[in-house]
Amino acid sequence: MNSREEQLKAFDRLLTIMDELREQCPWDRKQTMESLRHLTIEETYELGDAILDKDLEEVRKELGDLLLHLVFYAKIGSETKDFDIADVANGICDKLIDRHPHIYGDVEVADEEEVKKNWENLKLKEGKTSVLEGVPRSLPAVVKASRIQEKVAGLGFDWEKPEQVFEKLQEELGELQREINTENKDKIEAEFGDVMFSMINYARFLGINPENALERTNKKFITRFQYLEGKAKGQNKALKDMTLAEMDVFWNEAKLL
């Protein structure tokens, strides 16, 4: 692994290249924070894919892409004299020190849960009126639900046992079924949302990341369906012309892979 000196040298190299690109490259010179935003989101998802695939070489590459974006935003901030990369780094350093009084102060904590509770309480002391202010509005719904639940749990608003959450889930499923019987789409959607929220909460109690779990199933389904497509093509058949029974044969084969 690289030494601290080598790491700092590499980061300085990136800052120098960013300066050069901003001055000399027509594309880089044209970019704004707004134009970079959707690209940054895309890069974040690509990093997420690499992590789920456990492809560490790809993780390294995607981290580099994301790091470039962070440096790019800081460069633009320095041009408007609002902030630069040192302000960004010092800002997060100060926050980490303030939010970890059990490391940099005299506060004692027993476990990870106490750390989380202290974190959320410290946020409120910093001037936030709600612990949920820190949840980005544009987060995907599953991720947003997870963050909401984690944050309120940090203040003690939580179930005590997984069994209680499972009972709540069953209750919500019953309410969904009742609304399905009424055929009222608006109420069905509302109850379906409640079921999903309860499922996500239950995942937290089981120590499972619901986003990762769902994406794992997505990938599994894609792999199996593409196997089915390949088998059908090998027999010169179109899926739309096959019966479900015929497709099930290949689907069950895919499950054994």
C-alpha positions in Angstrom: 0.0 0.0 0.0 1.0 3.6 -0.5 2.5 5.7 2.3 0.7 8.8 3.6 3.3 10.9 1.7 2.5 9.1 -1.5 -1.3 9.4 -0.9 -0.9 13.2 -0.4 1.3 13.4 -3.5 -1.4 11.6 -5.6 -4.1 13.9 -4.3 -2.0 17.0 -5.1 -1.5 15.6 -8.6 -5.2 15.3 -9.1 -5.7 18.9 -7.9 -3.1 20.1 -10.4 -4.7 18.2 -13.3 -8.1 19.6 -12.3 -6.6 23.1 -12.5 -5.1 22.4 -15.9 -8.3 20.9 -17.3 -10.4 23.7 -16.1 -8.1 26.2 -17.9 -7.4 24.3 -21.1 -10.2 21.8 -21.9 -13.3 23.3 -23.6 -15.6 20.7 -22.0 -14.2 21.0 -18.5 -14.2 24.8 -18.7 -17.9 24.8 -19.6 -19.1 22.7 -16.7 -21.2 24.0 -13.8 -22.4 22.4 -10.6 -25.8 22.0 -12.2 -24.4 20.3 -15.3 -22.3 17.9 -13.2 -25.1 16.9 -10.9 -26.7 14.2 -12.9 -23.3 12.8 -13.9 -22.4 12.6 -10.2 -25.5 10.7 -9.4 -24.8 8.3 -12.2 -21.2 7.8 -10.9 -22.6 7.1 -7.5 -24.8 4.4 -8.8 -22.0 2.9 -10.8 -20.0 2.7 -7.6 -22.9 1.0 -5.9 -23.1 -1.6 -8.6 -19.4 -2.4 -8.3 -19.8 -2.8 -4.5 -22.7 -5.2 -4.9 -20.7 -7.1 -7.5 -17.8 -7.3 -5.0 -15.6 -6.2 -7.9 -12.8 -4.3 -6.0 -10.9 -3.3 -9.1 -14.1 -1.6 -10.4 -14.7 -0.1 -7.0 -11.2 1.5 -7.2 -12.0 2.9 -10.6 -15.5 4.2 -9.6 -14.1 5.8 -6.5 -11.6 7.7 -8.7 -14.5 8.9 -10.9 -16.4 10.1 -7.9 -13.3 11.7 -6.4 -12.8 13.7 -9.6 -16.4 15.1 -9.2 -15.7 16.1 -5.6 -12.6 17.9 -6.7 -14.4 19.5 -9.7 -17.1 21.0 -7.4 -14.5 22.4 -5.1 -12.7 23.9 -8.0 -15.8 25.6 -9.2 -16.4 26.8 -5.6 -13.0 28.3 -5.5 -13.6 30.2 -8.7 -16.6 32.0 -7.2 -14.5 32.4 -4.0 -17.2 30.6 -1.9 -15.0 27.6 -0.8 -12.1 25.4 -2.0 -11.0 21.9 -1.3 -9.3 22.8 1.9 -12.6 24.3 3.2 -14.4 21.1 2.2 -11.9 18.9 4.0 -11.6 21.0 7.1 -15.4 21.2 7.3 -15.9 17.5 7.4 -13.0 17.1 9.8 -14.6 19.6 12.2 -17.9 17.9 11.9 -16.4 14.5 12.6 -14.6 15.8 15.7 -17.8 17.5 17.0 -20.0 14.4 16.3 -17.6 12.0 18.0 -17.3 13.3 21.6 -16.6 9.7 22.7 -13.3 9.9 20.8 -12.4 13.6 21.0 -14.1 14.5 24.2 -15.1 12.9 27.6 -18.4 11.3 26.6 -18.6 7.5 27.1 -20.7 5.2 24.9 -21.5 1.5 25.4 -22.1 0.5 21.8 -22.9 1.5 18.2 -26.5 2.3 19.0 -25.4 4.9 21.6 -23.1 6.5 19.0 -26.1 6.8 16.6 -28.3 8.4 19.2 -25.6 10.9 20.2 -25.1 11.7 16.5 -28.7 12.6 15.9 -29.0 14.6 19.2 -25.9 16.5 18.3 -27.5 17.4 14.9 -30.5 18.9 16.7 -28.1 20.9 19.0 -26.5 22.3 15.8 -29.7 24.1 15.0 -31.8 21.6 13.0 -35.5 21.7 13.9 -36.1 18.1 12.9 -33.9 15.0 12.8 -35.4 14.3 9.4 -34.1 17.5 7.8 -31.0 15.6 6.8 -32.8 13.1 4.6 -32.4 14.2 0.9 -35.7 14.7 -0.9 -34.4 13.1 -4.1 -33.3 9.8 -2.5 -34.9 6.7 -4.0 -37.9 5.7 -1.9 -36.5 2.5 -0.5 -33.3 4.2 0.6 -35.2 7.2 2.0 -37.5 5.0 4.1 -34.4 3.3 5.5 -32.8 6.6 6.4 -36.0 7.9 8.0 -36.3 4.8 10.2 -32.7 4.9 11.2 -32.9 8.5 12.2 -36.0 8.4 14.3 -34.7 5.2 15.9 -31.7 7.1 16.9 -34.0 9.2 19.1 -35.7 6.2 20.7 -38.8 6.2 18.4 -38.6 2.5 17.6 -39.9 -1.0 18.3 -38.3 -3.0 21.0 -38.3 -6.4 19.3 -38.3 -7.8 15.7 -41.5 -9.8 16.6 -43.4 -6.5 17.1 -42.3 -5.3 13.7 -43.4 -8.5 12.1 -46.8 -8.3 13.7 -47.1 -4.7 12.4 -46.2 -6.0 8.9 -49.0 -8.7 9.1 -51.4 -6.0 10.3 -50.5 -3.8 7.3 -50.9 -6.8 4.9 -54.4 -7.3 6.3 -55.3 -3.7 5.7 -53.9 -3.9 2.2 -56.1 -6.9 1.5 -59.2 -5.2 2.8 -58.6 -2.2 0.4 -57.9 -4.5 -2.5 -61.4 -5.9 -1.9 -62.8 -2.4 -2.2 -61.0 -1.8 -5.6 -60.1 1.7 -4.6 -56.8 2.3 -6.3 -55.8 5.3 -4.2 -56.4 3.5 -0.9 -54.7 0.4 -2.3 -51.6 2.4 -3.2 -51.6 4.0 0.3 -51.8 0.6 2.0 -49.2 -0.9 -0.3 -46.8 1.9 0.7 -47.5 1.1 4.4 -46.6 -2.6 3.7 -43.4 -1.6 2.0 -42.4 0.8 4.8 -43.0 -2.0 7.3 -41.0 -4.5 5.2 -38.1 -2.0 5.1 -38.4 -1.5 8.9 -38.4 -5.3 9.5 -35.3 -5.6 7.3 -33.5 -3.2 9.6 -34.4 -5.3 12.6 -33.0 -8.4 10.8 -29.8 -6.6 10.0 -30.5 -6.6 6.3 -30.1 -3.7 3.9 -33.4 -3.7 1.9 -31.9 -1.9 -1.1 -29.1 -4.5 -1.3 -31.6 -7.3 -0.8 -33.9 -6.1 -3.6 -31.0 -5.4 -6.0 -29.7 -8.9 -5.3 -33.1 -10.3 -6.4 -33.1 -8.0 -9.4 -29.7 -9.4 -10.5 -30.8 -13.0 -9.8 -34.0 -12.5 -11.9 -32.0 -10.9 -14.8 -29.5 -13.8 -14.8 -32.3 -16.4 -14.8 -34.4 -14.7 -17.4 -31.4 -14.2 -19.8 -30.7 -17.9 -19.4 -34.3 -18.6 -20.4 -33.9 -16.3 -23.4 -30.7 -18.0 -24.5 -32.2 -21.4 -24.2 -35.3 -20.3 -26.3 -33.0 -18.8 -28.9 -31.0 -22.0 -29.0 -34.2 -23.8 -30.0 -35.1 -21.1 -32.5 -38.2 -20.2 -30.5 -39.6 -16.9 -29.5 -40.5 -16.5 -25.8 -43.9 -15.1 -26.7 -44.7 -18.3 -28.6 -43.7 -20.6 -25.7 -46.1 -21.8 -23.0 -45.5 -21.1 -19.4 -44.8 -24.8 -18.8 -42.1 -24.7 -21.5 -40.5 -21.6 -20.0 -40.7 -23.1 -16.5 -38.4 -26.0 -17.6 -35.6 -23.6 -18.5 -36.4 -21.3 -15.5 -35.9 -24.3 -13.1 -32.7 -25.1 -14.9 -31.5 -21.5 -14.3 -32.3 -21.8 -10.6 -29.8 -24.7 -10.3 -26.9 -22.7 -11.7 
